[in-house]
Amino acid sequence: MEKVISMVHGSGGQATGELIHEVFAAEFDNETLDLMEDSAVVKGGSRIAITTDSFVVTPVEFKGGDIGRLCVCGTVNDLLMRGAEPKYLTCGAILEEGASVDQLKRVIHSMAETAREAGVQIVAGDTKVIEGSGGIYINTTGVGTVPKDRDISSGNAEAGDVILVSGTMGDHHAAILSERMNIETDIQSDNAPLGEMVGNLLAAGIRVHTLRDVTRGGLATVLKELAEAAGKQFVLEEEAVPVTPKVRDFCGMLGLDPIYMGNEGKLAAIVDREDAENALEIIRHSRYGKDAAVIGRVEDGEPGRLVMKTGIGGERVLGVLQGEGLPRIC
Ligand code: MG
């Protein structure tokens, strides 16, 4: 019979202890977590980056990933976007009664594997069980260190800078949407940790002014926010924005625009013009970056304006995503 989570797993007693040891500690073991203290004491640096994110994606497992991989990628990538070196994560799991223990084991295994890939340790955790219908939710807090003098920030774009993306737009969003709508496609989520890519850019001395992972709201929302933060005008070339034929067809069928659809393993980078070609090559040769492209530039122009030049010579002024979008993609 399939083992499922029941309220006793949240009691704090023996069943909770067994669940924690069998499912979580077995996968996340490291010398800090293994102490099982009330809080983890870790080595720090003088500048610490902290971020937190809750993951409520449905379905929990989807083409190309699952909530375990997703929560590590989302949190680690947010640290990386400030130039931080990700070090530690926490794992707060909220389990609904009826959740499959086998499914939980799979996503926690995936979380541990992705943490190893990203070079972070999971050093603290918590598990709660609530009434419900088998859902699995995970909150992760991430901690990283920021080297002295590193300054990568939303407002740092300068006129003349070049805007790049690390790959195709909309993949994660389209993968989740196809699962939810029961549409047969083989579109895979792009959920991926971007530490190797960012590390390669910085190690090569690329003058990276701004980084942002292209998540909820999509490329247009992210770049509009960055244009406003920098007080600059951003100009995009529509034909340069990479989208796979599969995602393009899927979006066409549903009347969606890939530039408003989220990814979970792509970044937008704004770099000094002189470094743009090198940056593109470095990203293309990094893991998860083969479809990188230069998509636009930063101008003095009208502060906060985001404009896209269309293939037929027109111009489209873009705002942030309006309305709800698809809920629970992350
Ligand atoms: Mg982000």
Boltz pocket constraint, residues with backbone or C-beta under 6 A from the ligand:
constraints:
  - pocket:
      binder: B
      contacts: [[A, 74], [A, 77], [A, 78], [A, 81], [A, 212], [A, 213], [A, 215]]
      max_distance: 6.0
